[in-house]
Amino acid sequence: MSAQGHAEGIVIAIDGPSGSGKSSTAKGVARARELRYLDTGAMYRAMTWWMLDQGIDPNDAAAVAEASPRPVITLGTDPAAPTVHVDGTDVAAAIRTQEVTTNVSAVSAVPEVRERLVALQREVIERGRREASGIVVEGRDITTVVAPDAPVKIFLTASPEARADRRSKEVNAADIAATQADLARRDQLDSTRADSPLTQTADALELETSNLTLDEVIAIVVKLADEAAGAVEGSTPR
């Protein structure tokens, strides 16, 4: 039994490309249903930040693989105030720099990095299931690799223009065209890497968010979560 009396908390898995609204949606759903929240992308960004800080070339896959066991990466799962630490240092702001953004796909493609971080992610998910009402997990391989048995699986999408506009506002970038080109570059890298590429599973609901408000997207996912929880408990969905 978990701390709140549930035998097992729910896992909501949200995948999708950059700028599709994963983070805002996942945090909103977690707040709405008092669940924990995990941004797996922040783990890969933290690993990338550490590699850069140590002077390791992110494009040197062998060097990245050899060093990948060394940093201690911890993430807080409060959706209202998620935290990211590497070796005890708060890197929540540092991992959002353009330098990290440019290099994170290369680091994420290294199998040894993915193996280590997926194991950490599953540990966090298990704690969320057993110690709380559940957890919302977002990233690029959550429905396919990290939590393929999640009862709620969402694949968020949006038009390239909408994604670029959102990301530009998020990082205060003036050149939307350059942002769109960078997103396309990351899409290509993330969807073609050999290990755990970004892809949609057959049982994940595709949710196109270009013409939806954030509140509308959150409401859709919350409804799906409530229905899934009701089905598991044998009750009538709300």
PyMOL commands that set and color helices and strands:
alter all, ss='L'
color gray80, all
select helices_A, chain A and resi 22-32+40-53+61-67+94-96+98-108+111-131+142-146+160-171+176-192+214-233
alter helices_A, ss='H'
color red, helices_A
select strands_A, chain A and resi 10-15+36-39+73-75+84-86+89-90+134-139+152-157+205-208
alter strands_A, ss='S'
color yellow, strands_A
deselect
rebuild
show_as cartoon
